[in-house]
Amino acid sequence: MSLSFTSIGTDPLGSSGQGTQRRVLVTGAAGNIGSYFAEHAKDMYELRLMVQAMDEQAEAIQSYGDVVVGDLGDLERLKELCRGIDTVVHLAANPDPSATWSSLLSANIVGTYHIMVAAKAAGCRRLIYASSIHAVSGYPPDVQVKTSEPVNPGDLYGVTKCFGEALGRYMAEQEGLSVIALRIGAFQPAEKVRDENMVSLHDAFVSRRDLHQLIVRCIEVENLRFAILHGLSNNRFKRLDISDARFLVGYDPQDDLTQEQPQLRQVAELIDRSRTLLDGDQQSGIREEL
């Protein structure tokens, strides 16, 4: 089975370049993910925060970095905004899973192409691409998807994310721009998912602080040429396998929807109890040799 990542050089996969304040361009910086990242990364990086227009949402993030106006349809403007940038965190997109092709084409296809080309033309080191769990949501719900398995989108929105992953691999392998694609799950604040109506997110939840940590680790890791990583919290039940993220960039998620949801906590306790009954007082099979 082919790997979903490639490395640069022979250094350990987990090494990083911490210690230098990088210049980071964030597209979609006024959105839910972008604004949280900007607020919590403002002291770590020199941020250039791209928005579509100077509105109230853009004004709310002005204290976190240099807010600039840009359009994914304007390649020359994107090249200008990428100059002097170490890493592009590309979050801007139409995020609607029910969107039609005509509403996805401009931002999710053409816009993704433009920002990757702009990053390459400007000599950026890396681009982090916000893919989605929807790139593989076509798999049956009882399947835990690994990064090495074929894409299987459940909607046209997911199809556009598959395009971004494929384009990212091309840009990394053939054009020399390091790209890490993050398949992001259901991004929600922990306090919101305590609502009983959110129990359906039990296997897809990613908390704000966990995703923030993952993005930072993807910025800092030095020796990945390309990777697809799954962005979920440390949920007891995980729709996506996060072991690659743990191994390649040292991702260490702190949150678990099971601990936030009373109903899920009860289910987890029942599973633990049944496992204890099944195992009984089982001892190590090598105990006589120890």
N, C-alpha and C positions, 0 to 999 in steps of 0.2 A: 504494500500500500504506500502511495506517495506521501511525503511529509507536507504539512501545511505551513512550513516555515523553511527559510534558508538563512544561514549565518554568514558573517563576514569574518575572515581570518580564523585563527585557532584559539582565541581567548575563550575562557569559560562563558557559557551562555548568559550567566547572571550578572556579569560585570557591568558597571555603569560609569557614567561620566559626571557624577555629582561633584559640585565644587565650583562650577562655572555658571554664572547667571545667564541663561539662554534667552534669546529673543524669540517669542512665540506669537504667532498669528492665530487667532481663533475666529473662524467663520461661524455665523449664527450665534454670536457672542451674547445676544440679548435673550436667547431662548432659555428653557429650563436647565438644560445641562450646561450650556455656555456660561450663563450668569453665575451658577454655583461654582463652576471651575474658576472663573475669573476672580470671584470674591476670595476663594481659598488659595489661589495660586499667585496672588498679586505681589506677595513678598518673596516668592521663589523665582519669578521670571519677570522679564520686561515684556509686558503684554501689549499687543496691538489687537484691538477688538473690533472686528468687522461687523457692521450692521447694515440693514437695507436702507434705513432712514433714521434721521435724528428725531425720534419720538420719545415718549415718556420712558419706555423700556430701555432705550439707549442712554438716556440721561441718568437712569438709575445705576448704570455700571461705569459712569465716567471716572469715579474715584479709583477704579481698579486698574486702569491702563489708558492707553491712547485709543480713543474711540474714533473709528474711521468709517466712512460710508463706502460701500462697494456692492457691485452686482455680479452674481455668478455668470451672467451673460456677457460681461465685458472683460475679455481676456487681457487686454492691455492694462486695464486698471488693476486686475489681479496680479499681473507681473510686477507692477509698481508696488503693490502692497506686500508682496513676497520678498522684495529686496532687503537684504540684511537680516533675514529671518532664519533661525536655526530649524525650528519645527513648526509646521502648520497643523493645527488641530481642526479638522474639517467637520463641522457639525451642521452646517446649513443645508437644509433639504426640505422637501415637502414630506412631513412625517405621517401622513394619513394612510393607514393600511387599506382604506376603502377607496383611495384615489384612483381616478381613471388615467389612462395612458397620456392623454393630452395635458393633464395637469401635472404629470410627473416628468415629462420629457425635458422641460427647460432646466429645472433645478437639479434633478436627480441624475440625469444622463449628461446633458450638455454641460451643466454647471460642474459636475464631478470631473469631467474631462478637462475643463478649463482650469480648475484649481490645481489639478495634478500637473498639467503642462506648465502652468505659471510657476509652481514650486520648483520644477525641474529647470526652467529657464533662468530662474533667479538664483540657482545654486543652493537651495535649501538642503539640509542634511536629511530631513525626514518629514513625512506626512502621516498623520494618524487619521484614519478614515472611520467615521461613524457608520458602520454597517448596522445590522439589526438581526435579532432573533428571527425575524420574518424571512431571512434568506434561507432558513431551514425549517420553517414552520409547517411545511407540507408533510413532514414525517409524522407517523402515528404518535399519539400522545404518550404511549408507553415506551417510546424509544428515547434513550438519552443520546443526543447527537454529539459526535466527536468532530473536532476541527478537520480531521483527515477524510471525512465522509463527503460524498458529493453534495452540492447545494440542492435544495429542494424547497423552493419558495412556495408559500401558501397564498400569495396574492401578487398583483403587479408591483406594488410597493417593494415587496421582497425581491422581485425580479430586478428592479433597479439597483438594489443593494448587491445582488450577485454580479451585476455589471461592474459596480465600483470595486468589488473584490478582485475581479478578473483584470480590470484596468490597473489596479494597484500592483498586482503581481507582474504585469507587463512592465510597468514603470520601474519596478524594483529590479527585476531580472535583466531587462534589456536596456533600460535607460539610466540606471544607477541611482535612482531616487529611492531611499529606504521607505517602505510603506508598511504600516501595521494596521490591519483592519480589525476593529472591535465589533463583534456581534453583541449589541447592547440589548439587554432584556427590558423588563418593565421598570423604568426609572421612576422611583417614587420616594418621597420623604417617609421615614420610618413611622412617624406619627399618623400619617394618612392610611397606611396599610393595616393599622390596628382595627379599622372598620371591618365589620363582619362581611360586608359586601366585597371586600378585596381578597377573600379567601381563594378566589380563582387564580390569583397570581402566585400561588404557593410554589410553583416550580420555575418561575420566570423573573422573580423580583431581584432588582439590584438597587441598593440604597445609594443615596447621593454620596456619602463618604467613601463607600467602596468603589464606585465608578471613578470618583476623583482620584483615589489612590492608584487605580489601574492606569488612568491616563498619565499621571505623573511618572509611573514606572516605565511606561512606554516612551515617554519623552527621554528619560534618563538612560535607558539601556543603549549601549554603544554598538553592539555587534550583531544586531539582527538586520538582515537585508529585507526580508519580508516575513510577515506572520499573520495568521488569522487567529485571534484570541477571543474567547467567550467571556462576556462581561455579565456575570451573575454574582449575587452575594453568596455567602456560605450557607445556602438553604439546605435543610435536611433532604428535600426533594429537589433535584436539579434537572431541568429540561435539557440543559447543555452541560457538557463535561468541561470543567474549568482547569483540568490538570495541566494543560499546556501553558496557561497563563501563570500558574504557580511556578512551573519549572523554568520557563523562558525569561520571565521578568520579575519573579519573586512576589507575585500577587498574593496578598494575605488578607482576604475579605473578613470583616469583623461581624457582619450582620447576618441574621437568619430569620426569614419570615415566620418560621415555625415558632420562634420565641416571641414574636410580636402578636401572633394570632392564637387566642385561647383554644379555638377548635382544633387547630393544627397541633398545638402543644399536647392536647389529649391524645391525638392519633399517634404522635411520636412516642409518647409514654407507653401506649399499648403495644407498639412495635418493639420497644426496648424490653418490655415485660415478657412478650412472647419469645424473644430471642434468648432471654435468660432462662426461660423454662425449657427451650429447645436444647440449649447448650448444657444445662444442668451444672454439675460440678466438674465439667470436663477439664482435664489437666493436659499439660504439654506432652506430646508424644515422644519427645526426646528426653524426658525427665530423668530416665535411668542413666543417660550418658552425661548428664550435666554435673 
